[in-house]
Amino acid sequence: MTKSRLISRFPHLRQDFAASLVVFLVALPLCVGVAVASGAPAELGLVTGIVGGLVTGLMRGSSLQVSGPAAGLTVLVFEAVKEFGLPALGVIVLATGLLQVLMGAFGLGRYFRAISVSVVEGMLAGIGLVLIAGQLYPAMAAKAPDSGLGKVAGLPRAFLDALGDGPALASLALCVGTVAVLVLWRLAPARMRTVPGPLAAVGLATAAAAVLSLPVATVEVKGLLGSVQPPPLSAFAGLAGPGLLGTIVAFTLIASAESLFSAAAVDRLHDGPRTAYDKELIAQGAGNTVCGLLGALPMTAVIVRSAANVQAGARTKASRVLHGVWLLLFAALLPGVLALIPIPALAGVLVHAGAKLVPVRALAALWREHRGEALILGVTAVSIVAVSMFEGVLIGLALAVVKTAWEASHLRLEVVDKGAGPVEAYLSGNATFLRLPKILDSLESLPQDRPVRLDLSGLHHLDHACRRALENWAERHSAAGTEPVRVTAPALPAARSAPGEAAGAPAA
């Protein structure tokens, strides 16, 4: 193929090629770090990144979104590996992928956008907190407790122990230095910032550990082919148990929600084609299916890599496919480089990534404007830390439903009593059974010897239970010998069955 024909067929190849190198350099340390933090071989993180580029990257959905192992699933993967073992991880990821494909095929991808944003942000915040707490232990060359609450509670003791331990202090210093480079990298000269922050931080930490001969742990290397182990048939027996099935549901919901929310965020970063949510869910499912067959980590769309792809000038999906090619070449040709990377440096990368998942500023603004949403976010995050990922998300979803039901039943009763003539009562909002006791208490407190005019025209909704209760109250009030209650019916069609046949008509 001549150069002119190549350019005519791939007009944006130059931009996509350059962007793919940037994404590769961003993805490399994150793939390795997520795998190590998940309790899996480092190579499996690269396998997931490769599949995210070569499989999901080729499929339709979101053209500029990049997929791979994500910090958001690290805690869940670690818990799954600890409880069911590494062979079962392939089964979990395979089942997750198949479910995602089915959901996309049945057009359910768009409905993930209906999940409360506060629940998703609370989920990510909880993951971030557990990730930070969990990664501070390898940063101090210590073993992390099993539970999220135990990780947080044990930090002071672990820090005090590290102060009297030379290797632990060296490890902690390397982690702190890595985080410092990541935070300050945006202040570096423009030429230096052509190297992505995570790669620069890990590279400097690796060089410092080698030059200073620091006594720190490094990544264990098994080789790409040695790490890829399809799940054995015996691992599928766990599908009969509720524990594994619950974990699959958690993987599916969280991975899908994170990918589709990431797609919405990426769409705001560029002017190209918008995301086809159902196709994107199928693409994510296909990638996870392949990852499951290879025994690798689960994948999601990752906002950090995706934003880097857009900012680097990518124009088509060729950039994310090429980034998968570069990951494959690195894993195949330079696996020994992984053995030089210090564990505390990767811990620093993940501590920084976890901190970015905790929306401190957004939470403060949310508290000022929408305290209910801020409460859902906070409770979801704390529940994930205190209990577990799956239960924390369920608690957040339950709170969101309760809040919606509460707001949907918002009702206001205003009583105007001028001392003479009829008492005027105005109901506005949504009259549902949830507020029925309050409505009746207020109406029954009205004077029995005075006529009442009940104005329902301000109601947006009047359910059957409230309609019948208001009819019964009107009959009881009128039975005392006073003038019959006069009712102004709601104007909305959904509430035409209100008591009283027309405005100004007496109740039956």
DRENDO-881595 format. One record per residue (C-alpha): z, y, x. Coordinates in pm, 1 decimal, always signed. Each point is the difference from the previous one (the first is absolute). Layout:
ROPA         w         v         u
ROPA         Z         Y         X
...
END
This chain:
ROPA         w         v         u
ROPA      +0.0      +0.0      +0.0
ROPA    -105.8    +333.4    +146.5
ROPA    +241.0    +291.6     +33.8
ROPA    -175.8    +200.1    -273.9
ROPA     +12.8    -290.6    -245.0
ROPA    +365.9     -58.2     +86.0
ROPA     +81.5    +365.5     -67.1
ROPA    -194.1      -2.1    -328.0
ROPA    +183.7    -311.6    -116.8
ROPA    +342.7    +113.9    +122.6
ROPA     -14.8    +382.3      -1.9
ROPA    +372.7     +37.9     +60.6
ROPA     +34.0    -265.7    +270.9
ROPA    +110.3    +247.0    +268.3
ROPA    +283.2    +143.2    -213.2
ROPA    +106.7    -344.7    -119.1
ROPA      -4.0    -143.2    +353.5
ROPA    +226.2    +276.8    +130.9
ROPA    +233.8     -30.8    -298.6
ROPA     +23.5    -377.4     +43.3
ROPA    +132.2     +41.9    +353.5
ROPA    +268.3    +241.7    -121.6
ROPA    +105.6    -235.9    -278.9
ROPA      +6.7    -293.1    +243.8
ROPA    +230.4    +189.3    +234.2
ROPA    +228.5     +93.0    -290.3
ROPA      -3.3    -350.9    -148.9
ROPA     +61.8    -194.1    +322.3
ROPA    +368.8     +86.6     +57.8
ROPA     +74.9      -3.3    -373.5
ROPA    -150.0    -347.7     -49.2
ROPA    +206.8    -137.0    +286.4
ROPA    +316.1    +186.6    -100.6
ROPA     -11.6    -109.5    -364.0
ROPA     -50.5    -363.6    +100.4
ROPA    +291.4      -1.0    +244.6
ROPA    +226.9    +174.7    -250.7
ROPA    -100.6    -254.7    -264.2
ROPA    +117.0    -290.1    +212.6
ROPA    -355.1    -123.8     +62.6
ROPA    -211.0     -34.7    +317.5
ROPA    -154.6    +329.4    +110.3
ROPA    -349.0    -148.1     -19.8
ROPA     +33.1     -55.2    -376.1
ROPA     +20.9    +374.4     -49.4
ROPA    -330.3     +34.6    +184.8
ROPA    -152.0    -277.8    -212.2
ROPA     +90.3    +189.1    -315.8
ROPA    -146.7    +319.3    +144.0
ROPA    -319.7    -186.3     +91.8
ROPA     -31.9    -144.3    -350.7
ROPA     +70.1    +343.4    -146.9
ROPA    -296.0    +134.4    +194.2
ROPA    -251.6    -283.0     -15.8
ROPA     +70.4    -134.3    -351.9
ROPA    +159.3    +271.3    -212.0
ROPA    -185.5    +267.0    +195.4
ROPA    -337.7    -142.7    -100.5
ROPA     +81.1     -11.1    -369.1
ROPA     -33.3    +270.3    -261.7
ROPA    +289.1    +202.8    -132.7
ROPA    +117.2    +286.7    +216.3
ROPA    -255.8     +77.0    +269.2
ROPA    +230.6    +175.7    +249.5
ROPA    +329.3    -182.7     -57.1
ROPA    +118.1    -223.8    +286.7
ROPA    +201.2    -317.9     -60.6
ROPA    +231.6    -201.6    +219.7
ROPA    +364.1    -103.4     +39.8
ROPA    +221.0    +275.6    -139.3
ROPA    +350.5    +117.4     +80.2
ROPA     +60.6      +7.5    -375.0
ROPA      -4.7    -380.2     -18.6
ROPA    +193.1     -65.7    +320.8
ROPA    +336.3     -47.7    -169.6
ROPA    -140.7    -230.1    -265.9
ROPA    -191.9    -210.0    +254.5
ROPA    +307.7     -31.5    +222.1
ROPA    +210.8    -119.3    -294.0
ROPA    -270.1    -248.5    -104.2
ROPA     -35.7    -143.3    +350.7
ROPA    +376.7     -28.3     +34.4
ROPA     +43.1    -176.0    -335.9
ROPA    -310.1    -219.4     -24.3
ROPA    -127.7     -25.0    +358.3
ROPA    -317.6    +122.9    +167.8
ROPA    -225.6    -280.5    -140.0
ROPA     +86.9    +106.1    -355.6
ROPA    -108.5    +356.4     +75.0
ROPA    -363.6    -112.6     -10.7
ROPA     +55.0    -148.8    -346.2
ROPA    +161.2    +321.3    -124.2
ROPA    -278.2    +220.7    +137.0
ROPA    -271.9    -235.3    -128.4
ROPA    +147.1      -0.7    -352.5
ROPA     +41.4    +378.2     +16.0
ROPA    -366.2     +40.8     +90.1
ROPA    -119.5    -225.1    -280.1
ROPA    +214.1    +187.0    -253.5
ROPA    -139.7    +332.1    +120.7
ROPA    -356.2    -127.8     -36.9
ROPA     +74.6    -117.4    -354.8
ROPA    +165.7    +328.2     -94.6
ROPA    -295.0    +196.2    +134.6
ROPA    -248.3    -226.5    -178.2
ROPA    +183.4     +53.9    -330.6
ROPA      +0.6    +376.8     +48.5
ROPA    +372.5     +42.3     +64.9
ROPA     -35.0    +207.8    +315.8
ROPA      -4.0    +332.8    -183.0
ROPA    +327.4     -80.2    -175.9
ROPA    +193.5      +5.0    +327.0
ROPA     -41.9    +376.4     -14.4
ROPA    +226.5      -5.7    -305.4
ROPA    +298.2    -108.9    +211.4
ROPA    +246.2    +284.1     +34.5
ROPA     -63.6    +191.0    +322.4
ROPA    +377.5     +34.8     +39.8
ROPA     +37.4    -379.6      +2.9
ROPA    -270.7     -38.6    +264.7
ROPA    +144.1    +279.5    +214.5
ROPA    +348.4    -145.6     -47.4
ROPA    -132.7    -341.1    +103.4
ROPA    -154.1    +145.7    +314.6
ROPA    +316.2    +200.3     +72.5
ROPA    +215.0    -312.4     -32.2
ROPA    -237.7    -189.8    +227.2
ROPA     +13.3    +286.9    +246.5
ROPA    +380.6      +2.9      +6.9
ROPA     +23.2    -376.8     +51.3
ROPA    -276.4     +16.5    +260.8
ROPA    +177.7    +273.7    +195.1
ROPA    +334.5    -179.3     -13.3
ROPA    -156.3    -333.5     +90.5
ROPA    -200.1    +131.7    +295.7
ROPA    +295.8    +179.9    +155.7
ROPA    +147.3    -339.5     +87.5
ROPA    -287.5    -119.4    +223.6
ROPA      -0.8    +354.9    +137.2
ROPA    +355.7     -73.3    +118.6
ROPA     -80.2    -359.7    +105.1
ROPA    +220.1    -128.9    -282.1
ROPA     -47.7    -246.9    -284.5
ROPA     -39.3    +159.4    -341.8
ROPA    +209.9    -119.0    -298.5
ROPA    -185.9    -175.0    -278.8
ROPA     +55.5    +235.3    -294.6
ROPA    -117.1    +358.8     -31.1
ROPA    +351.4    +120.6     -74.9
ROPA    +129.8    -196.9    +299.3
ROPA    -258.0    +163.8    +224.6
ROPA    +112.5    +347.5    -104.3
ROPA    +372.4     -79.7     +13.6
ROPA     -23.2    -166.5    +342.5
ROPA    -173.9    +284.8    +179.9
ROPA    +312.9    +186.8    +119.3
ROPA    +143.4    -315.0    +157.6
ROPA    -333.5     -90.8    +160.2
ROPA     -30.7    +349.3    +145.4
ROPA    +351.0     -11.1    +146.8
ROPA     -72.2    -340.4    +154.6
ROPA    -322.5    +133.5    +152.3
ROPA    +181.9    +284.6    +174.3
ROPA    +171.9    -244.3    +232.7
ROPA    -305.2    -215.9     +66.4
ROPA    -255.2    +107.9    +263.7
ROPA    -303.4    -195.4    -130.7
ROPA     +78.7    +109.5    -356.2
ROPA     +15.6    +364.5    +107.0
ROPA    -332.3     -34.1    +183.6
ROPA    -155.6    -154.8    -308.0
ROPA    +139.4    +273.8    -225.6
ROPA    -122.7    +271.6    +236.5
ROPA    -351.0    -145.1      -6.4
ROPA      +3.7      -6.2    -381.0
ROPA    +125.3    +359.0     -21.8
ROPA    -265.0    +108.2    +249.1
ROPA    -270.9    -167.4    -208.1
ROPA    +115.7    +178.2    -315.9
ROPA     +14.9    +330.8    +189.2
ROPA    -361.3     -38.6    +115.8
ROPA    -111.4     -78.5    -356.1
ROPA    +180.7    +303.3    -142.3
ROPA    -114.8    +242.2    +272.0
ROPA    -353.8    -131.1     +43.3
ROPA    -138.5    +249.3    -251.5
ROPA    +109.0    +276.8    +238.7
ROPA    -196.8    -145.1    +291.0
ROPA    -324.9    +165.7    +117.7
ROPA    -305.6     -80.7    -209.7
ROPA    -160.5    -211.8    +273.4
ROPA    +307.8    -220.8     +23.9
ROPA     +14.2     -38.8    -377.9
ROPA    -333.8    -178.1      +5.7
ROPA    +217.9    -300.6     +84.6
ROPA    +188.0    -102.5    -318.7
ROPA    +376.2     +55.4     +10.2
ROPA    +106.1    -365.4     -50.9
ROPA    -224.4    -118.5    +283.8
ROPA    +120.0    +277.5    +229.9
ROPA    +365.3     -72.4     -77.6
ROPA     -30.9    -375.1     +55.3
ROPA    -214.0     +50.1    +309.6
ROPA    +249.2    +240.7    +158.7
ROPA    +291.9    -228.6     -86.6
ROPA    -180.7    -298.3    +150.7
ROPA     -73.4    +193.5    +318.0
ROPA    +361.0    +124.7     +23.4
ROPA    +139.0    -350.6     -44.3
ROPA    -229.8    -135.5    +272.4
ROPA     +50.8    +283.4    +250.2
ROPA    +378.4     +17.7     -43.8
ROPA     +39.2    -379.3     -32.5
ROPA    +205.8     +45.2    -315.2
ROPA    +181.2    -313.1    -122.0
ROPA    -157.4      +2.0    -347.8
ROPA    -154.1    -273.3    -214.4
ROPA    -378.5     -11.6     -32.3
ROPA    -237.8    -153.7    -252.1
ROPA     -40.3    -378.0     +12.0
ROPA    -363.0    -107.4     +20.3
ROPA    -131.8    -330.9    -137.2
ROPA    -371.4     +72.6      -0.7
ROPA    -218.6     +74.0    -300.1
ROPA    -103.6    -358.6     -77.8
ROPA    +350.0    -130.1     +63.6
ROPA    +148.7    +242.6    -252.8
ROPA    -247.7     -67.4    -279.7
ROPA    +136.9    -294.6    -194.2
ROPA    -127.8     -64.0    -354.7
ROPA    +283.1     -97.8    -234.7
ROPA     +52.6    -378.1     -14.9
ROPA     -28.5    -181.5    -333.0
ROPA    +376.3     -57.9      +2.1
ROPA     +57.3    +377.3     -20.3
ROPA    -168.1     +12.2    -342.4
ROPA    +280.9    -210.5    -146.4
ROPA    +213.7    +314.9      -7.8
ROPA    -219.5    +135.8    -281.1
ROPA    +202.5    -215.6    -237.0
ROPA    +313.9    +204.5     +72.3
ROPA     +86.8    +333.7    -162.9
ROPA     +96.5    +156.3    +333.7
ROPA    -347.9     -22.5    +150.6
ROPA    -166.4    +103.3    -326.2
ROPA    +222.2    +307.7     -25.1
ROPA     -89.8     +93.1    +357.6
ROPA    -372.2     -33.8     -81.1
ROPA     +40.5    +231.8    -300.0
ROPA    +184.1    +252.0    +218.5
ROPA    -272.6     -15.5    +268.2
ROPA    -273.3     +42.0    -261.3
ROPA    +154.1    +295.7    -181.5
ROPA    +109.5    +187.7    +310.9
ROPA    -316.2     -62.2    +205.3
ROPA    -225.1     +92.1    -292.2
ROPA    +194.2    +311.7     -94.2
ROPA     +16.9    +120.9    +359.4
ROPA    -373.6     -57.8     +53.7
ROPA    -108.4    +176.8    -317.7
ROPA    +237.2    +292.2     +47.3
ROPA    -133.8     +29.4    +353.3
ROPA    -353.7      +2.6    -140.5
ROPA     +89.6    +289.2    -229.3
ROPA    +143.9    +189.4    +296.5
ROPA    -306.8     -66.9    +216.1
ROPA    -228.3    +124.3    -278.8
ROPA    +172.0    +337.2     +27.4
ROPA     -84.5     +18.1    +371.3
ROPA    -380.1     -16.3     -27.6
ROPA    -289.9     +97.6    -224.1
ROPA    -182.0    -333.8     +10.0
ROPA     -21.5    -271.1    -265.2
ROPA    +318.4     -58.1    -200.8
ROPA    +187.4    -329.6      +2.3
ROPA     -99.0    -273.5    -245.5
ROPA    +349.9    -134.1     -58.3
ROPA     -87.9    -342.6    -136.3
ROPA    -247.6     -63.8    +282.9
ROPA    +255.3    +120.3    +254.3
ROPA    +256.1    -242.4    -141.0
ROPA    -252.9    -283.1     +30.5
ROPA     -70.3    +103.9    +360.1
ROPA    +371.0      +0.8     +82.2
ROPA     +35.1    -339.1    -167.4
ROPA    -290.3    -145.6    +198.2
ROPA    +156.4    +123.9    +322.9
ROPA    +340.6    -143.8     -86.5
ROPA    -159.7    -330.0    -100.0
ROPA    -159.2     -29.1    +345.4
ROPA    +325.1    +108.9    +167.0
ROPA    +186.3    -267.8    -195.9
ROPA    -245.6    -269.1    +108.2
ROPA     +53.5    +107.4    +362.2
ROPA    +379.8     +14.5     -35.6
ROPA      -0.9    +372.3     +81.3
ROPA    +196.8    +296.9    -134.9
ROPA     -82.9    +158.4    -336.3
ROPA    -212.3    +311.9      -3.6
ROPA      -1.8    +320.6    -194.4
ROPA    -194.5    +318.8     +29.0
ROPA    +185.7    +216.6    +250.6
ROPA     +10.5    +376.0     -46.9
ROPA     +65.2     +75.5    +370.9
ROPA    -312.0    -183.4    +116.5
ROPA    -203.3    +120.9    -297.3
ROPA     +91.9    +364.9     +60.5
ROPA     -85.5     -40.9    +368.9
ROPA    -336.8    -144.7    -103.4
ROPA     -81.4    +297.1    -224.8
ROPA    +127.3    +259.7    +247.0
ROPA    -205.6    -158.4    +279.7
ROPA    -317.3     +72.0    -197.6
ROPA     -80.7    -341.4    -150.7
ROPA    -274.0     +12.8    -262.1
ROPA     -49.9    -362.0    -108.8
ROPA    +177.5    -335.2      +3.4
ROPA    -166.4     -78.5    +334.7
ROPA    +292.0    +166.4    +179.1
ROPA    +260.5    -237.4    -141.1
ROPA    -222.0    -302.3     +63.8
ROPA     -46.6    +103.9    +362.6
ROPA    +374.8     +51.9     +43.5
ROPA     +38.3    -367.4     -95.6
ROPA    -256.5     -91.9    +265.7
ROPA    +194.5    +189.6    +268.0
ROPA    +325.0    -173.9    -105.1
ROPA    -175.0    -338.1     +25.3
ROPA    -136.5     +77.1    +346.2
ROPA    +341.4    +116.7    +119.0
ROPA    +178.9    -308.8    -136.8
ROPA    -260.3    -231.7    +151.6
ROPA     -48.4    +165.5    +339.9
ROPA    +329.5    +175.8     +80.4
ROPA    +282.2    -200.4    -157.2
ROPA    +209.2     +24.5    +315.1
ROPA     +38.4    +376.6     -47.7
ROPA    +227.0     -71.5    -297.2
ROPA    +254.6    -165.6    +228.9
ROPA     +52.5    +333.4    +178.7
ROPA    +104.5    +189.7    -314.5
ROPA    +378.1     +55.6     -25.8
ROPA    +164.8     -99.7    -327.6
ROPA    +204.7    +325.2     -19.4
ROPA    -324.7    +200.8     +19.5
ROPA    -134.9    -183.3    -305.2
ROPA    +337.6     +52.0    -166.6
ROPA     -40.1    +373.2     +64.0
ROPA    -345.2      +0.3    -161.6
ROPA    +139.7    -171.6    -308.7
ROPA    +308.0    +224.2     -17.3
ROPA    -237.4    +296.6      -3.7
ROPA    -218.9    -169.6    -264.6
ROPA    +307.0     -81.7    -208.7
ROPA    +121.0    +359.6     +15.6
ROPA    -335.0    +118.6    -134.9
ROPA     +49.3    -229.4    -300.2
ROPA    +318.5    +186.0    -101.2
ROPA    -112.7    +315.9    -188.3
ROPA    +298.8    +222.7     +78.1
ROPA    -174.3    +331.3     -71.8
ROPA    -179.1    -134.6    -305.4
ROPA    +328.3    -137.5    -134.9
ROPA    +167.6    +340.9     +31.5
ROPA    -286.2    +166.7    -188.0
ROPA      -0.8    -277.5    -259.3
ROPA    +374.0     +44.5     -57.7
ROPA     -51.3    +368.3     -76.7
ROPA    -286.4     -57.6    -242.3
ROPA     +33.3    -352.4    -145.2
ROPA    +347.0    -142.2     +54.0
ROPA     -72.9    -311.3    -201.7
ROPA    -288.4     -94.4    +228.5
ROPA    +211.3     +78.5    +307.4
ROPA    +273.0    -227.5    -134.3
ROPA    -247.8    -285.5     -48.2
ROPA    -128.1     +47.1    +355.8
ROPA    +350.7      +3.2    +146.6
ROPA    +131.6    -295.2    -200.2
ROPA    -308.2    -209.5     +83.9
ROPA     +40.8     +71.7    +372.5
ROPA    +374.9     -70.2      +1.7
ROPA     -47.5    -319.5    -205.0
ROPA    -252.9    -132.6    +251.0
ROPA    +243.4     +66.3    +283.0
ROPA    +302.7    -141.3    -184.6
ROPA    -158.2    -299.6    -175.4
ROPA    -355.1     -96.2     +94.8
ROPA    -357.9    +117.2     -27.4
ROPA     -93.6    -184.4    -319.6
ROPA    +317.1     +79.4    -192.9
ROPA     -10.2    +362.4    +117.0
ROPA    -353.5     +47.2    -132.5
ROPA     +95.8    -163.1    -332.4
ROPA    +299.1    +233.9     -29.3
ROPA    -226.5    +298.1     +65.5
ROPA    -253.7    -114.1    -259.0
ROPA    +276.3     -56.5    -255.9
ROPA    +135.6    +350.7     +62.8
ROPA    -348.2    +147.7     -41.2
ROPA     -40.2    -178.4    -335.0
ROPA    +343.0    +119.2    -116.4
ROPA     -79.2    +356.9    +103.8
ROPA    -333.1     -10.7    -183.3
ROPA    +167.0    -136.6    -313.0
ROPA    +267.7    +268.7     +20.0
ROPA    -255.9    +278.1     +37.7
ROPA    -216.0    -146.7    -274.7
ROPA    +297.3     +18.5    -235.4
ROPA     +87.4    +362.0     +83.0
ROPA    +111.4    +166.3    -322.3
ROPA    +146.2    +337.0     -90.6
ROPA    +181.1     +89.7    -322.7
ROPA     +51.4    +366.0     -79.9
ROPA    +214.9     +94.6    -302.0
ROPA     -15.9    +349.2    -150.5
ROPA    +282.8     +77.1    -246.1
ROPA      +7.9    +358.4    -127.9
ROPA    +312.0     -63.8    -205.8
ROPA    -183.8     +26.8    -330.6
ROPA    -300.4    -179.4    -134.4
ROPA    -141.7    -323.9    +138.6
ROPA     +80.9    -135.1    +344.4
ROPA    -315.6     -23.7    +212.8
ROPA     -33.8    -288.1    +250.0
ROPA    -290.6     -15.5    +246.3
ROPA     -85.0    -325.5    +183.7
ROPA    -243.1     +14.0    +294.4
ROPA    -109.1    -246.4    +267.7
ROPA     -23.1    -377.4     -37.9
ROPA    +216.6    -163.8    -265.4
ROPA     +49.6    -362.2    +103.8
ROPA    +269.7    -257.4     -64.8
ROPA    +148.8     +80.5    +342.7
ROPA    +122.1    +336.0    -134.6
ROPA     +73.2    -115.4    -355.5
ROPA    +382.7      +2.8     +28.8
ROPA      -5.1    +358.7    +128.0
ROPA    -237.0    +111.9    -278.7
ROPA    +211.9    -152.4    -275.3
ROPA    +327.7    +129.0    +141.6
ROPA    -137.6    +353.0      +1.8
ROPA    -151.2     -18.5    -349.4
ROPA    +305.9    -162.5    -156.2
ROPA    +214.0    +284.5    +133.5
ROPA    -190.4    +250.9    -215.3
ROPA    +188.8    +136.2    -304.5
ROPA     -26.6    -238.9    -295.6
ROPA     +14.2    +279.4    -258.5
ROPA    -293.0    +198.3    +135.2
ROPA    -374.5     -57.0     -39.9
ROPA    -183.0    -101.4    +317.9
ROPA    -352.7     +71.4    +114.5
ROPA    -106.8    -249.1    +266.8
ROPA    -298.7    +112.7    +204.7
ROPA    -172.9    -286.4    +185.6
ROPA    -318.8    +189.7     +88.0
ROPA    +106.1     +25.0    +364.6
ROPA      +8.5    -377.7     +51.3
ROPA    -262.2    -160.2    +223.5
ROPA     +96.9    -350.3    -107.4
ROPA    +212.4    -151.8    -274.1
ROPA     +52.4    -373.8     +13.3
ROPA     +65.6    -227.0    -297.3
ROPA    +373.6     -35.6     +64.1
ROPA     +53.7    +377.0      +5.0
ROPA    -216.2     +53.2    -307.2
ROPA    +200.6    -248.3    -205.2
ROPA    +330.5    +135.6    +130.7
ROPA     -96.3    +357.1     -93.4
ROPA    -108.0    -110.8    -346.6
ROPA    +332.9    -176.2     -53.7
ROPA    +195.7    +303.1    +125.5
ROPA    -196.5    +230.5    -233.3
ROPA     +77.5    -226.6    -297.0
ROPA    +372.2      -7.5     +84.0
ROPA     +16.8    +375.7     +49.0
ROPA    -181.9     +66.0    -328.5
ROPA    +220.4    -250.3    -187.8
ROPA    +300.3    +233.2     +37.4
ROPA    -141.1    +220.3    -277.7
ROPA    -151.5    +265.0    +225.1
ROPA    -361.6    +109.7      -2.4
ROPA    -226.9    -276.2    +139.3
ROPA     -76.6     +21.5    +371.0
ROPA    -332.2    +172.9     +51.4
ROPA    -204.9    -137.4    +290.0
ROPA    -288.8    +148.6    +194.2
ROPA    -196.3    -296.8    +129.0
ROPA    -137.4     -28.9    +357.5
ROPA    -356.7    +118.7     +48.0
ROPA    -106.0    -279.2    +237.7
ROPA    -192.8    -293.3    -151.3
ROPA    +226.9    -248.3    +178.4
ROPA    +295.8    +132.1    -195.9
ROPA    -148.6     +51.0    -349.4
ROPA    +233.7    -257.1    -141.9
ROPA    +296.0    +233.7     +36.8
ROPA    +239.4     +49.6    -290.2
ROPA    -128.0    +238.6    -260.0
ROPA    -355.0     -17.7    -125.1
ROPA    -100.4    +355.8     +98.3
ROPA    +137.9    +320.7    +133.8
ROPA    +258.5    +131.9    -239.5
ROPA     +10.2    -320.3    -207.9
ROPA    +343.1    -140.4     -84.2
ROPA     +93.5    -335.8    +136.9
ROPA     -16.6    -288.9    -244.0
END
